[in-house]
Amino acid sequence: MTSWLVVGLGNPGPTYSNTRHNVGFMVVDELARRARASWSAPRLMRAEVVETRISSAGVGAPGLDAHKVVLVKPRTFMNESGQAVGKLAGFHKVAPSNVIAIHDELDLDFGQLRLKIGGGDNGHNGLKSLRKHLSTGDFHRVRFGIGRPPGRQAAADYVLAPIPSSLKLDLEIEVGRAADAVEKLVLDGLEAAQNRYNS
């Protein structure tokens, strides 16, 4: 059974839970909900995790094509996410190529998805930390568009500001679509997932 680490990038705590920077957490929360699983915090791992599986029957469902999946929410804050991910990848013996990082992307319109493997960090400190602690940038990314800040608002303020209630329904739909994209990537590979979900 192939093993995957599916990492939502974000910041822990209620202050950040509804911010654009935390869309990665929202997607892994949706996958955990589909698995009907609760988060646990393994000692010394500095993360919350859910151990489940993904098969063609769904998240958490058994099947001949099932893949073992560890959902991860680092508790290190965004800029040090790689500390937790590096430890968990080593503990579960998951190669970097079987790590999927879900993160916010300023260069895509709100709700747009782009899946890829490898590449730079584009100024994203969470990705930079993963590259450092995995010793490579060759891991999968699900880039979740949040759009550019309006006017002259600083990007740092924009990503940490609460998402407006007017976007709540759109957000729920796009988080669900990103979770679908992760399932597709695990089951059918990157190209199939790109063909269906890249926008």
C-alpha positions in Angstrom: 0.0 0.0 0.0 1.5 3.3 -1.1 1.9 6.0 1.6 1.2 9.7 1.2 1.6 12.7 3.4 -1.0 15.3 2.7 0.0 18.6 4.3 -2.3 21.6 4.8 -0.2 24.7 5.3 -1.5 27.3 7.7 -1.2 28.8 11.2 -2.7 27.1 14.3 -5.2 28.7 16.6 -8.6 30.5 16.3 -7.0 33.8 15.4 -6.0 32.4 12.0 -8.6 29.8 11.3 -10.7 31.9 8.8 -7.8 33.6 7.0 -6.7 33.2 3.4 -3.3 31.9 4.6 -5.1 28.9 6.2 -6.9 27.5 3.1 -4.5 24.5 3.3 -5.8 23.7 6.8 -9.4 24.0 5.5 -8.7 21.4 2.7 -7.2 18.8 5.0 -10.0 19.4 7.5 -12.5 18.6 4.7 -10.6 15.4 4.0 -10.6 14.4 7.7 -14.4 15.1 7.7 -14.9 12.8 4.8 -12.9 10.1 6.6 -15.0 10.7 9.7 -11.8 10.9 11.7 -10.5 13.1 14.5 -7.2 14.9 14.7 -4.6 13.7 17.2 -1.3 15.3 18.2 1.5 12.7 18.4 4.2 13.5 21.0 7.2 15.4 19.6 5.8 15.7 16.1 4.6 19.3 16.4 1.6 18.6 14.2 -2.0 17.4 14.3 -2.5 14.2 12.2 -5.1 11.9 10.9 -4.1 8.5 9.6 -6.6 7.2 7.0 -6.7 5.9 3.5 -8.0 7.0 0.1 -9.5 4.5 -2.3 -11.9 4.7 -5.2 -14.7 4.1 -2.6 -13.7 7.4 -0.9 -11.7 8.8 1.9 -11.4 6.4 4.8 -12.9 3.5 2.8 -11.1 0.2 2.2 -10.5 -1.0 -1.3 -8.0 -2.9 -3.4 -6.7 0.4 -4.7 -6.4 2.0 -1.3 -3.5 4.3 -0.4 -2.4 5.0 3.1 -2.7 8.7 3.8 -1.5 10.8 6.7 -3.2 14.2 6.8 -1.1 16.8 8.5 -1.7 20.3 10.1 1.7 21.6 11.4 1.5 23.4 14.7 4.8 25.2 14.1 3.2 28.2 12.4 3.6 28.7 8.7 7.2 29.7 8.5 8.5 26.6 10.2 6.1 24.0 8.7 8.9 21.9 7.3 10.1 21.0 10.8 7.0 18.9 11.4 6.7 17.7 7.8 10.3 16.5 7.7 9.9 14.6 11.0 6.6 13.0 9.9 8.0 12.0 6.4 10.9 10.3 8.1 8.7 8.6 10.7 6.2 7.2 8.1 8.9 6.6 5.5 7.3 8.8 2.9 9.5 10.0 0.0 9.3 13.7 -0.8 7.6 12.8 -4.2 4.7 11.4 -2.1 4.2 14.6 -0.1 1.3 16.9 -1.2 1.4 20.4 0.2 -1.8 22.5 -0.1 -1.2 26.2 0.2 -2.6 29.7 -0.6 -1.5 31.3 -3.9 -1.6 35.0 -4.5 -0.9 34.7 -8.2 -4.2 32.8 -8.9 -7.7 34.2 -8.7 -9.8 33.2 -5.7 -10.7 29.5 -5.9 -8.5 28.7 -8.9 -6.5 25.5 -8.5 -3.2 24.5 -10.0 -1.5 21.2 -9.3 2.2 20.6 -10.0 5.3 18.9 -8.7 8.5 20.7 -7.9 9.3 24.4 -8.6 10.4 27.3 -6.5 8.7 28.7 -3.4 7.6 32.0 -5.0 8.2 33.8 -1.8 5.9 31.5 0.2 7.6 30.8 3.6 5.8 27.6 4.2 7.0 26.1 1.0 10.5 27.4 1.7 10.5 25.6 5.0 9.3 22.4 3.4 12.1 22.6 0.8 14.6 23.0 3.6 13.5 20.1 5.7 12.7 17.7 2.9 16.1 18.6 1.3 14.3 19.0 -2.1 11.5 21.0 -3.8 10.3 17.9 -5.6 7.0 17.4 -3.8 3.5 17.9 -5.1 1.7 21.2 -4.6 -2.0 22.0 -4.7 -2.0 25.8 -5.2 -5.2 27.3 -4.0 -5.9 30.8 -5.5 -6.7 33.6 -3.1 -6.1 36.5 -5.5 -4.1 39.7 -5.0 -4.8 42.2 -2.3 -7.0 45.2 -3.3 -5.4 48.6 -3.8 -2.2 49.1 -1.8 -2.9 46.6 1.0 0.2 44.7 2.0 0.2 41.0 1.0 1.1 40.0 4.6 -2.0 41.9 5.9 -4.2 40.5 3.2 -3.4 36.8 3.7 -3.9 37.1 7.5 -7.2 39.1 7.3 -10.5 37.2 7.9 -12.1 35.9 4.7 -15.3 38.0 4.1 -18.6 36.3 4.8 -19.7 37.1 1.3 -17.2 34.5 0.1 -18.2 31.8 2.5 -20.3 29.7 0.1 -17.7 30.0 -2.7 -15.0 29.1 -0.2 -16.8 25.9 0.9 -17.3 24.9 -2.8 -13.6 25.5 -3.7 -12.3 23.8 -0.5 -14.4 20.7 -1.5 -13.0 20.9 -5.0 -9.4 21.0 -3.7 -10.1 18.0 -1.5 -11.5 16.2 -4.6 -8.3 17.1 -6.5 -6.1 15.6 -3.7 -8.2 12.3 -3.9 -7.7 12.3 -7.7 -4.0 12.9 -7.5 -3.5 10.1 -5.0 -5.6 7.6 -7.0 -4.8 8.5 -10.6 -1.6 10.5 -10.6 -0.7 14.1 -11.3 -1.5 14.4 -15.0 -5.1 13.1 -14.5 -5.6 15.4 -11.6 -4.2 18.4 -13.6 -6.4 17.6 -16.5 -9.5 17.7 -14.4 -8.8 20.4 -11.8 -6.2 22.9 -13.1 -8.0 26.1 -14.0 
